[in-house]
Amino acid sequence: MCVKRRTYFLSIFCMVVMGLLQQSCISDDVSECHYDGGLRINVRYVPEEGDVTTYAERIRRLNFYLFRADGTFYMSHSEKIPVQLASDNYSVLFYVPPGEYRCVVWADNTENDQAFYTVSPFESGVTVDADAILSVHREKNNTVPFASNELLYGALGNLEMKLGIFNEYEISLENNVNRLELNVYGIPDGYDASSLASTVDLRNADYKFDNSIVETSPLLHYTPVYEPHTNPDFGAGISCLFRFFKLENEMQSRIVITAERNGVRSALFDRNLINLLLASPKIDFSKNHSFKLDIHFKGAVVTIAVNDWILSESVQPVE
């Protein structure tokens, strides 16, 4: 296998990682490669209209994984890129033995080799794509603090390599990062506004290489960045900004808002986050990744709105 990059800024270097039938090089000189013909993979990210969650210009690395038609792992390759995927394709040319392949791409904004996720070990010709797992790093007790991580995914199968032919394919990346702006207004009397806190729990720590979430994935506890505020119409409150990974309709989830009264912390609001978001008919997790959740306490009534869509008024803040 030989890989040739088509960019304007990166220098070309060579690397041999396999032997005989599975040799690999990265070179401008095609004569150094062992196969006449190749697979050109063009990678592109086109954000959904109005979605500002993921900034394509921040993507700095593409990680490629090639699998044979039977699902066995063939090779992986990582590229640090200088282009903006929102405006320009990034192209990589793989010189591989004749056959049919599937290519998986994970993209991130990591500047060095210490990514915020790990990938399960691969053994060429042995590991199958169904067993490959990407796992998000988490701290003690599965806590994930706020961070500006980007994670995108793309894949394409039936990539056919024939001798003497350069086959060109395009892989479009999809966003795996979501942004939630939470605004809390008018907390009940007796609670300390400065003690307001919120967490989001989601079962989305581990991913298969089809970008589905592993069923046994642990529950992650996401924490936000805070900005206390006082609204003259609604009283004291707080704004929180969360960033978390992929959402699915049936995912286990919670969003909890707590505060202290007389030194005792208790939950003011505890709901299923997925149900809250999907109550808005305008939300589709495959297209929408930016959400705004407003929660207004007014006496015994709680008014809830998602992306300015009023969902309900409830006298029971906890369900």
LINTA-V349839 format. One record per backbone hydrogen bond with DSSP energy under -1.0 kcal/mol. CO is the residue of the C=O (numbers start at 0). NH is the residue of the N-H. Records with the same first field share a line. If there is no record, write none. Layout:
CO=NH ; NH
This chain:
0=24
1=94
3=92
18=21
24=2
28=31
29=32
35=163
37=166
38=93
39=168
40=91
41=170
42=89
43=172
47=50
54=57
55=58
59=80
60=107
61=78
62=105
63=76
64=103
65=73 ; 74
66=101
67=70
70=128
71=67
72=124
74=65
76=63
78=61
83=86 ; 87
84=44
89=42
90=5
91=40
92=3
93=38
94=1
98=160
99=68
100=158
101=66
102=155
103=64
104=153
105=62
106=151
107=59 ; 60
112=114
115=136
117=134
122=125 ; 126
126=72
127=130
128=131
132=119
133=206
134=117
138=141
141=220
142=138
143=222
146=148
150=175
151=106
152=173
153=104
155=102
158=100
160=98
161=164
164=37
166=39
168=41
170=43
173=152
177=243
178=290
179=241
180=292
181=239
182=294
183=237
184=296
187=190
191=194
192=195
196=257
198=255
199=221
200=253
201=203 ; 219
204=135
205=213
206=133
207=210
211=207
213=216
219=201
220=143
221=199
224=240
226=238
228=236
230=234
234=230
235=186
236=228
237=183
238=226
239=181
240=224
241=179
243=177
247=250
251=202
253=200
254=270
255=198
256=267 ; 268
257=196
258=265
259=191
260=263
263=260
265=258
268=256
269=318
270=254
271=275
272=276
273=277
276=279
279=282
283=286 ; 287
288=178
290=180
291=306
292=182
293=304
294=184
295=302
297=300
300=297
301=313
302=295
303=310 ; 311
304=293
305=308
308=305
311=303
313=301
316=269
